Structure formats: C-alpha cells, structure tokens
Amino acid sequence: MDATYWGKEFGVMLFKDAITKENLLKYYVKYESNSIYIKGVNELRDKGFDVMAIVCDGRKG
C-alpha cells in the first residue's frame, strides 16, 4: 500500500496484492494518514482477505 500524488492535494492510495500484483483497493486522498491505512486494511478483511503482512515506505509515524 502506498500513495502517489499529483499536486499538493490530490493523490491515489493503492492497496495491491504482492504475489498476484492485483490492485485490491484504491482511495482518492488529499493526504496520507494512519486512519486511512487502517480503514483500507479493515475493508480488505471485511471482503475476506487474510492480511498477512504490510509493506509501507519510510513514512513518519
């Protein structure tokens, strides 16, 4: 999961399966926050995915 930005207030946060490379979930965001990441993980679990690990960049926090 990671976010990419175009400008200062528009980004796409993407949750991707590391094995199949399938895009599982995306959010359009103004900024990254732990609460949005938690929301995404919970949504994936609700859809039946078993989240085994999370890879994230060197984001502070």
Rosetta constraint file for C-alpha pairs under 8 A:
AtomPair CA 1 CA 13 HARMONIC 6.94 0.50
AtomPair CA 1 CA 14 HARMONIC 5.36 0.50
AtomPair CA 1 CA 15 HARMONIC 4.34 0.50
AtomPair CA 1 CA 16 HARMONIC 6.18 0.50
AtomPair CA 1 CA 54 HARMONIC 7.41 0.50
AtomPair CA 1 CA 55 HARMONIC 6.56 0.50
AtomPair CA 1 CA 56 HARMONIC 6.10 0.50
AtomPair CA 2 CA 13 HARMONIC 5.51 0.50
AtomPair CA 2 CA 14 HARMONIC 5.65 0.50
AtomPair CA 2 CA 15 HARMONIC 6.98 0.50
AtomPair CA 2 CA 56 HARMONIC 6.43 0.50
AtomPair CA 2 CA 57 HARMONIC 7.25 0.50
AtomPair CA 3 CA 11 HARMONIC 6.34 0.50
AtomPair CA 3 CA 12 HARMONIC 5.32 0.50
AtomPair CA 3 CA 13 HARMONIC 4.02 0.50
AtomPair CA 3 CA 14 HARMONIC 6.16 0.50
AtomPair CA 3 CA 32 HARMONIC 7.17 0.50
AtomPair CA 4 CA 11 HARMONIC 5.33 0.50
AtomPair CA 4 CA 12 HARMONIC 5.48 0.50
AtomPair CA 4 CA 13 HARMONIC 6.62 0.50
AtomPair CA 5 CA 9 HARMONIC 7.55 0.50
AtomPair CA 5 CA 10 HARMONIC 5.72 0.50
AtomPair CA 5 CA 11 HARMONIC 4.00 0.50
AtomPair CA 5 CA 12 HARMONIC 6.56 0.50
AtomPair CA 6 CA 10 HARMONIC 5.58 0.50
AtomPair CA 6 CA 11 HARMONIC 5.94 0.50
AtomPair CA 7 CA 11 HARMONIC 7.95 0.50
AtomPair CA 8 CA 30 HARMONIC 7.60 0.50
AtomPair CA 9 CA 29 HARMONIC 7.57 0.50
AtomPair CA 9 CA 30 HARMONIC 4.51 0.50
AtomPair CA 9 CA 31 HARMONIC 6.88 0.50
AtomPair CA 10 CA 28 HARMONIC 7.10 0.50
AtomPair CA 10 CA 29 HARMONIC 5.96 0.50
AtomPair CA 10 CA 30 HARMONIC 4.98 0.50
AtomPair CA 10 CA 31 HARMONIC 7.69 0.50
AtomPair CA 11 CA 28 HARMONIC 5.70 0.50
AtomPair CA 11 CA 29 HARMONIC 5.05 0.50
AtomPair CA 11 CA 30 HARMONIC 5.94 0.50
AtomPair CA 11 CA 31 HARMONIC 7.15 0.50
AtomPair CA 12 CA 26 HARMONIC 6.65 0.50
AtomPair CA 12 CA 27 HARMONIC 5.69 0.50
AtomPair CA 12 CA 28 HARMONIC 4.60 0.50
AtomPair CA 12 CA 29 HARMONIC 5.87 0.50
AtomPair CA 13 CA 26 HARMONIC 5.46 0.50
AtomPair CA 13 CA 27 HARMONIC 5.10 0.50
AtomPair CA 13 CA 28 HARMONIC 6.29 0.50
AtomPair CA 13 CA 29 HARMONIC 6.74 0.50
AtomPair CA 13 CA 32 HARMONIC 7.90 0.50
AtomPair CA 14 CA 23 HARMONIC 7.09 0.50
AtomPair CA 14 CA 24 HARMONIC 7.68 0.50
AtomPair CA 14 CA 25 HARMONIC 5.96 0.50
AtomPair CA 14 CA 26 HARMONIC 4.52 0.50
AtomPair CA 14 CA 27 HARMONIC 6.69 0.50
AtomPair CA 15 CA 23 HARMONIC 6.18 0.50
AtomPair CA 15 CA 24 HARMONIC 5.55 0.50
AtomPair CA 15 CA 25 HARMONIC 5.05 0.50
AtomPair CA 15 CA 26 HARMONIC 6.16 0.50
AtomPair CA 15 CA 40 HARMONIC 7.58 0.50
AtomPair CA 16 CA 21 HARMONIC 6.16 0.50
AtomPair CA 16 CA 22 HARMONIC 5.69 0.50
AtomPair CA 16 CA 23 HARMONIC 4.45 0.50
AtomPair CA 16 CA 24 HARMONIC 5.28 0.50
AtomPair CA 16 CA 25 HARMONIC 7.07 0.50
AtomPair CA 17 CA 21 HARMONIC 5.04 0.50
AtomPair CA 17 CA 22 HARMONIC 5.30 0.50
AtomPair CA 17 CA 23 HARMONIC 6.46 0.50
AtomPair CA 17 CA 24 HARMONIC 6.69 0.50
AtomPair CA 18 CA 22 HARMONIC 7.74 0.50
AtomPair CA 24 CA 44 HARMONIC 7.84 0.50
AtomPair CA 25 CA 40 HARMONIC 7.39 0.50
AtomPair CA 25 CA 44 HARMONIC 7.75 0.50
AtomPair CA 32 CA 36 HARMONIC 6.94 0.50
AtomPair CA 32 CA 37 HARMONIC 7.91 0.50
AtomPair CA 33 CA 37 HARMONIC 6.63 0.50
AtomPair CA 34 CA 38 HARMONIC 6.14 0.50
AtomPair CA 35 CA 39 HARMONIC 6.07 0.50
AtomPair CA 36 CA 40 HARMONIC 6.26 0.50
AtomPair CA 37 CA 41 HARMONIC 6.33 0.50
AtomPair CA 38 CA 42 HARMONIC 6.10 0.50
AtomPair CA 39 CA 43 HARMONIC 6.11 0.50
AtomPair CA 40 CA 44 HARMONIC 6.22 0.50
AtomPair CA 41 CA 45 HARMONIC 6.27 0.50
AtomPair CA 41 CA 51 HARMONIC 7.41 0.50
AtomPair CA 42 CA 46 HARMONIC 6.12 0.50
AtomPair CA 43 CA 47 HARMONIC 6.30 0.50
AtomPair CA 44 CA 48 HARMONIC 6.57 0.50
AtomPair CA 44 CA 49 HARMONIC 5.47 0.50
AtomPair CA 44 CA 50 HARMONIC 7.90 0.50
AtomPair CA 44 CA 51 HARMONIC 7.74 0.50
AtomPair CA 45 CA 49 HARMONIC 4.89 0.50
AtomPair CA 45 CA 50 HARMONIC 6.19 0.50
AtomPair CA 45 CA 51 HARMONIC 6.97 0.50
